[in-house]
């Protein structure tokens, strides 16, 4: 019985640390990226999460910030005026303005506009791939 109690306590201790370790590992990986890449990755993820939460039926699985225009980075802010987001095997125009903390790990402000569906005939020209 005593061994079982110790085994359960050890398991609980390991399980309790796993999410923290995973978050720490993700942070470590993000910090290995250049500041500009980290900023874009963090804001692209926010775009996908926001669309998925705020638009019924959308389940974004890919975002291309440079599909229709190059993103502009100034300090901790990125403007992606010509992005595209994929959901349900279709691509939609999306633009955003995003600002992160100086380390690029947390979003301070974010605003986006979801646009129209991109016709299949335009996908190749804008680096948009099928699912």
Secondary structure as the mmCIF struct_conf table of DSSP 4:
data_model
#
loop_
_struct_conf.conf_type_id
_struct_conf.id
_struct_conf.beg_label_comp_id
_struct_conf.beg_label_asym_id
_struct_conf.beg_label_seq_id
_struct_conf.end_label_comp_id
_struct_conf.end_label_asym_id
_struct_conf.end_label_seq_id
HELX_RH_AL_P HELX_RH_AL_P1 UNK A 2 UNK A 31
TURN_TY1_P TURN_TY1_P1 UNK A 32 UNK A 32
BEND BEND1 UNK A 33 UNK A 33
HELX_RH_AL_P HELX_RH_AL_P2 UNK A 35 UNK A 54
BEND BEND2 UNK A 55 UNK A 55
TURN_TY1_P TURN_TY1_P2 UNK A 56 UNK A 57
STRN STRN1 UNK A 60 UNK A 64
TURN_TY1_P TURN_TY1_P3 UNK A 65 UNK A 66
BEND BEND3 UNK A 67 UNK A 69
STRN STRN2 UNK A 72 UNK A 74
TURN_TY1_P TURN_TY1_P4 UNK A 75 UNK A 76
STRN STRN3 UNK A 77 UNK A 87
TURN_TY1_P TURN_TY1_P5 UNK A 88 UNK A 89
STRN STRN4 UNK A 90 UNK A 100
TURN_TY1_P TURN_TY1_P6 UNK A 102 UNK A 103
BEND BEND4 UNK A 104 UNK A 106
STRN STRN5 UNK A 107 UNK A 117
HELX_LH_PP_P HELX_LH_PP_P1 UNK A 118 UNK A 119
HELX_RH_3T_P HELX_RH_3T_P1 UNK A 120 UNK A 122
TURN_TY1_P TURN_TY1_P7 UNK A 123 UNK A 123
HELX_RH_3T_P HELX_RH_3T_P2 UNK A 124 UNK A 126
TURN_TY1_P TURN_TY1_P8 UNK A 127 UNK A 127
#
